[in-house]
Amino acid sequence: MNDSLRPVGVIDSGVGGISVLKKAVEIMPNEDFIYYGDSLNAPYGTKSTEEIRDLTFAVTEKLRAMGIKALCVACNTATAAAIKDLRAVYTDMPVIGIEPAVKPAALSTKGGTIIVMATPMTIRQHKFNDLLKTYDKDARIIPLPCEGLMEMVENWSDDKTPLMEYFREKLGPVLQDDTETIVLGCTHYPFIKKELREFLGDRDIALIDGSEGTARQIKRRLAEEGLLRDCSHEGKVTILNSSEDPKMIDISRKLFDMEIDEL
């Protein structure tokens, strides 16, 4: 098979990476994608670096066996823990990671406060702290570990009362009068933008995430390697999950079809 005709693999600790998948499909509609959510082992954000690395490699091997031509690690936690090792091992294909959108937030600051919502593990990682050190001279940045928030998306519910209570308890105390941007530093978080907007009310606060930048990087890397499809193929998306609970695929498809404000 022509290598360019092979699918792109997208992996995440659960369903959150679908926010990146959606943007990638929008930007590259001719490409085939295989999405693999590791909900059986979620959340990654409470595990050790070694555990996250092992799980990420295991999922990558599954997709390698399915013939992927490139890999996107659509999980901030897995990227921080494993991306360097993945690139060292899989030198025969592009490996693209994601990171919290601290850079665009800092470079566009008007002097206000930036809050970075992320999993506890992401915030503990050296990669994240190096990112903060690079840009904290440009802006006041507050990292906010959001334990349990990713699980709320994994266990999707139409009852948003617990989510609003979570925002009041976790986010409320760190909001400043000059807060100008909230960085959604986990790929699960874009799916709760609507509720976060409701919680913030009339505050003029930008909500940004790294999905578009990551999707564009996938396209750039494919082009560099001569792996972009050059035909009018209608791309196909395959969604897989490590959990045997069929509702995880149902939730995944629901999120894939969901309109996300400002994604």
VENURBEL-V452034 format. One record per helix or strand of 2 or more residues. SS is the DSSP state (~ for helix, > for strand). FROM is the first residue (numbers start at 1). LEN is the number of residues. If there is no record, write none. Layout:
# VENURBEL-V452034
SS FROM LEN
SS FROM LEN
This chain:
# VENURBEL-V452034
~ 3 3
> 8 5
~ 18 10
> 33 5
~ 39 3
~ 44 3
~ 49 17
> 70 4
~ 76 14
> 94 3
~ 102 6
> 113 6
~ 120 5
~ 126 10
> 140 6
~ 149 6
~ 161 14
> 179 6
~ 189 12
> 206 3
~ 211 14
> 237 5
~ 247 11
